[in-house]
Amino acid sequence: MKRQGKLLIIGLTIAMVLGLGVLYMTSSKDVNEVVDEISENYELRGKSVGRDDHGYFIYINLKNREEIPEVEKFLQKNLSNKDLKKYKIQVTAIPREK
């Protein structure tokens, strides 16, 4: 009886850990999904997500300079801590050359 109780506790613990892992994985958004949401909610001149010789980056060029703080907050809120550390993020509103 004691052995069955220990096995039950171990099984429940494993199930709980797996459940939390699945919840975490489904609740965190992909970087591209977050950037696409910005495209849907703000007017952009351009966007880029990728990797170069210096590491991973997210570059967003807005049409309206006033929206830079909003977009930066949006990224902070919607990207995982892991992605915030991994990606160099640059949000600008550089006008196009004429």
C-alpha positions in Angstrom: 0.0 0.0 0.0 2.8 2.4 0.8 4.5 1.7 -2.5 1.2 2.4 -4.4 0.9 5.7 -2.6 4.4 6.8 -3.5 3.9 5.8 -7.1 0.6 7.8 -7.2 2.4 10.9 -5.8 5.3 10.5 -8.3 2.8 10.1 -11.2 0.8 13.1 -10.1 4.0 15.2 -9.8 5.1 14.2 -13.3 1.6 15.0 -14.7 1.7 18.4 -13.0 5.2 19.2 -14.4 4.2 18.2 -17.9 1.0 20.1 -17.6 2.8 23.3 -16.6 5.3 22.8 -19.4 2.5 22.5 -22.0 0.7 25.5 -20.6 4.0 27.5 -20.8 4.7 26.4 -24.4 1.2 27.3 -25.6 1.0 30.6 -23.8 4.3 32.1 -25.1 4.0 33.5 -28.6 6.5 33.0 -31.4 8.6 36.1 -32.2 7.2 36.3 -35.7 3.6 36.2 -34.4 4.3 39.1 -32.1 5.9 41.2 -34.9 3.0 40.3 -37.2 0.6 41.6 -34.5 2.5 44.9 -34.6 2.0 45.0 -38.3 -1.7 44.6 -37.8 -2.0 47.3 -35.2 0.5 50.0 -36.4 1.5 51.5 -39.7 5.0 50.3 -40.6 7.5 51.3 -43.2 9.3 48.0 -42.7 10.1 45.1 -40.3 12.7 42.4 -40.1 13.3 39.5 -37.8 16.4 37.4 -38.3 20.1 36.8 -37.5 23.2 38.4 -38.8 26.9 38.3 -37.8 26.1 40.1 -34.6 23.3 37.8 -33.4 19.5 37.8 -33.5 17.6 41.0 -34.2 14.1 42.5 -34.5 13.9 45.7 -36.5 10.7 47.7 -36.8 10.4 51.0 -38.7 7.2 52.8 -37.9 5.5 55.6 -39.9 4.6 57.5 -36.7 7.5 58.4 -34.3 5.0 58.9 -31.5 4.1 55.2 -31.5 7.7 54.0 -30.7 7.1 53.8 -26.9 3.8 51.9 -27.4 5.5 49.3 -29.7 8.4 48.9 -27.3 6.0 48.2 -24.4 4.0 45.8 -26.7 7.2 43.8 -27.4 8.2 43.8 -23.7 4.8 42.5 -22.7 4.4 39.9 -25.5 7.8 38.4 -26.0 9.2 35.8 -23.5 12.1 36.8 -21.2 14.2 34.3 -23.2 13.4 36.2 -26.5 14.0 39.6 -24.9 17.5 38.5 -23.9 18.2 36.7 -27.2 17.1 39.5 -29.6 18.5 42.9 -30.1 15.4 45.0 -30.6 15.4 48.3 -32.5 12.2 50.3 -33.0 12.6 53.4 -35.1 10.6 55.9 -37.3 13.2 56.8 -39.9 11.7 58.6 -42.8 12.3 57.3 -46.3 14.6 59.3 -48.5 13.0 61.3 -51.2 
